Amino acid sequence: MPLPLQTAPCSASGPAPGLSPAKELAVGLGLCQIWLGTGSPLLLAPLLLRYWGYWWCKEGETISTATSNLQALPQSCSPIPRTRWGRMKLLGAVLLAASLLGTAAREEQSPWPDDPLRTCFFQMLSGVDGEFCRGDLEIIYPELGDVGCTYIPKCHQYRRRISREWGSPRVRYPQAEKSKKYVLVLVDPDAPSRANPRNRFWRHWLVTDIPGADLRTGDVKGLVLTDYVRPTPPPRSGYHRYQLRLYEQPAHEAIALSPKEQVSLGAWAMESFVEQFRLGSPVASTQFLTKYYED
């Protein structure tokens, strides 16, 4: 049942100097439209005119409460107020409704990725993925800090930035012995996907002869056998694990990749490499999960 319209006495005053009533209302609606960034405020005018009763006509006439649409108005009546005060009241009503609509619209929008005021939540790994992290090994990216044992969140475009912008992370191992050297390996065991890892242990970083003193401060210096390759999961391939393993390097052991290994990063026989150079089990390990930044 439609809401009743209040009858409004007509004003005998003519339009005030300046913009015509129609133009003043159009300007007001245009401001609403610009403020909201949409055309929705234009739909508010008929609603307000119908239910709020801001109608003016010639002197002595009123509008019936049964009026249901603009076409039903008497020809002598005008939906535009004839006095400046009336026009201001109508414009104020439109602005108020537009403000309420704009607040609701902004609440429904997706979080702005670059808004520093937005809260970003980090989800920790659990189960088998969480058990992989041990030994207090830290992998530190700009703005994110230590991402060990977490999912990389999509907010603030972190997934895109870790895949497209940021270089090699800092790696810190506070328990490293200053007199020893270490081997650092970063691999993706889920290439091209966790469901079908036919190219598993895709090599993203391999550094040997890292002094323990440098690892304690997070400054990785050593012999780079594979330059750092950013995590770049393919579209629609789900989450990928990026596993960081730290090995203690045997004394006087020269470690190198074979010519075949140097040619390709994918389908790397990491277990054979570890066994060949007697690296044993990692002294510490961690991992983070991320996926294609537009998924």
N, C-alpha and C positions, 0 to 999 in steps of 0.2 A: 504494500500500500504506500503510495507516495507521501512524503512528508508534506504537511500543510504549508502553504505560503502565507506569510503575513501580508495583509494589504498595506500598501504604501501610498500615502497621500501624494498628489502630484504637486510639483513646484511650478509656480508661475514665473520664476526667474529664468531669464535666458542664459545661454552659455557665457562664461567669463571670458575676458579677452585672452589671447594667446592661442595655444593649440586647441583644436577642436576636441570635443569630448571623445570622439572615436579615436583620434590620434593619441590623446593622452592615455586612454586605456590600452591601445596597441603598444605604446612605449612601455607601460608598466608590465604588460605580459611579456614583451621582448626581454626586459630585464630579468624577469623570472626565468625565462628560457635560457638566457646566457648563464645565469647563476647555477642552474641545475645541469646545464650541458645537454639537455634533452628538449624535445618538443612537448613533453607531457603537460606543462603548465597551461598550454593552449586549451587543453581539455577541461581545465578547471572552471573556466569562465561560465559556460552554460550551467554547470552544476551549482555554482555559487548563486548565479542569477535565479535559478529555479527554486532552490531550497532556502536561501537566505533573504529573499524578498526585496532585493535592491532594484525595484523597478520604478520608473518615473513616467508620467504621461502628462497630458494637458490638464490644466487646472480643473478641479472638480471631479476627476476620474480616478478610479482605483482599479486594481487588478484582482480578479476573482481568485479565491483559494483553490479553485478547481483547475486553474491553468496548469497544463502539464508539459508544455514545450514552447519554444520560441514562436512557432508558427501560430499558436493559439492566441497570441497577444493581439489586442485591438490595434488597428492600423494607426490610431492616434497616439499609441504608447511607444516608448522607446526604451530599450534595455540599457541605454547609456544615461547616467545621471545628468541633469541639466544644470546643476549648481556645482561649483568647485568643491564645496564641502562634501556633497554627495559623491562626487568622483573620487575624492580622497578616501572616503569610507570604503568604496568598492575596491579601490586599489589596495588598501590596507588588508581587506579580506582576502584578496587574491594572493598577496604576499605572504600572509599568515599560512594559508593552506599550502602554498608552494614550499614554504619553509618546512612544514611538517612532512610533506612528500619527499623533499630533498633529504631530510634526515633519515627517513626510512630507506630511501634508495641507497644512500651511502653505507648504511649498515649492512645491506645485502651484497655490496660489492666484494670481490675477492681482495685479500690483503695485498697492499701495494708492496712489491718485492724490495723496493729501495727505501721504504719508510723506516727510519731508525727507531721510531716509536713503537713499531709493531713487535710483539713478543715472539721469539723464535724458540721452539721446543726441540730438544735433542732426545732421541729415543735410544736407549742403551740396548746392546745386543743381549740376547738370552739364549739359553739352551746350548746346543753344540757350537753355535757361532760365538757365544760368549765365553765358552770354555777355551777357545783358541787363544784368548788374550791372557798372557801371564808374564810375569817378570818386570812389571812397571816400565815397559817400553813406551815412549811417548812419540807420537807423530804429529807435528805442529804445523798448521797452515795459518796464513794471515787471517785475522778477524775471528776465525773459528777456534783457535787454540788447539789443544790436544783432541784429536778426533778418534783416538783409539777406542775400539769397542763400541762404536756408535753408528747410527745411520746418518748420512749427510742430509740435512733438511733442505727442502726446496725453497724456503723463504729466503729473502734477500738475494735470490739468484745464486745461492751457494753452490748448487750442483753445476750450474753453467760455469761459474767462475773457477771451480776446481778442475773442470774439464777444458776450459778455454783460456783462462787468464793466468792463474797462479803457477809459479815454477815449483821446483823441488821443495819439499817441506824440510823443516828442521827435525832432526831425530835425536832424541835425548834418552840416555840410559844412565841414570845416576849410579847404578851398581857397577859400572864398567871399571875394570882395573887399569890404572894408568900405564902399567908396564906391558900390557898386552895389546894385540891388534885384533880387529874384528872384521867380519864380512857381513855386508848388508844386502838383503835380497827383497825386492818388492815384485810380487807376481799377482796375476789375475787367474784364479783357478776355474773361472766360470766363462771362459771365452769359447764360443760366442754367446753362450747362455748357460745358466746353471743347469737347465734341463738337458742340454746337449753340449757338454764341455769338450768338444773334439779338439780344440786348440788350447787346452788347459795349461796352466802355468805360463800364460803369456807374460813375458819378461818386461817389466816396466822400469827397473832400476837395479843395477848390480855394481856394488862398490866394495873393493877389498882394501886391506892394509890400512884400516881406519884406526888411528891411535885411541886408546881408551880414554885418555885425557880429553880428547875432543868430543867423544860421545857423552861424557859427563856434563858438558856445557851445551850440547845440542848442535855443535858445529861439525858437520860431516866432511872430513877431508881424507882422501885416500886415492887409490888407483881406480878410476872409473872404467869399468869394462862395458857397461851399457848406460848410456845417458838416460836421464830421467824422462819418462814418457807419461804425460798426464792421463789420468783415468778417463777413458772415453767409451762408456758402454754403448753398444748400438741401440737404436730406437726399438722399443717394444721387446727388449730382451730381458726385462725384469732387473732385479737387483744383482749387482756383481760384488763379490768379495775382493777387496784389495788387501792382500796379506803381506805384512812386513815381518821378516824373520832376521834375527841377528845371531850370527854364529861366532864362536871364538876361533880365530884363525890359528892353525898349528904353526909353531915356530919354524922359521926357515922354509915355509911352504910357499912356492910360487904358484899362484892361481891364475888361470887364463881360460878363455873360451876357445873352443875348436873353430876352425874356419867355417864349418857348417853351422855352428851355433851363432857365429857372428853375422851370418847372412839373414837369419830369420829370428824374429822375436817370439813367434807363436809356436805352440806345441813343444815347448822346451822340456827336455828331460831333466827336470830339476833334481829328482832323487838320484839320478846317475851322477850328476855334477857334484852333489853333496858327498856321495860315496867315493867318487874318484879322488877328491881332495881331503878326505877324512875329516869332514867338518862336524860330523856327529849330529846330535840334536841341538836345536836352537837354545841359546841361553835365555832368550826372551823373544816373545812374539806378540803381535797385535794385528788388528785388522779393522777396516771400516767398510761399510756398504753404501753404495750409491747406484743410481740408475740414470738413464738418459734424461737430461734436464728438462725436456719438454713433455715427457711421459707423465 
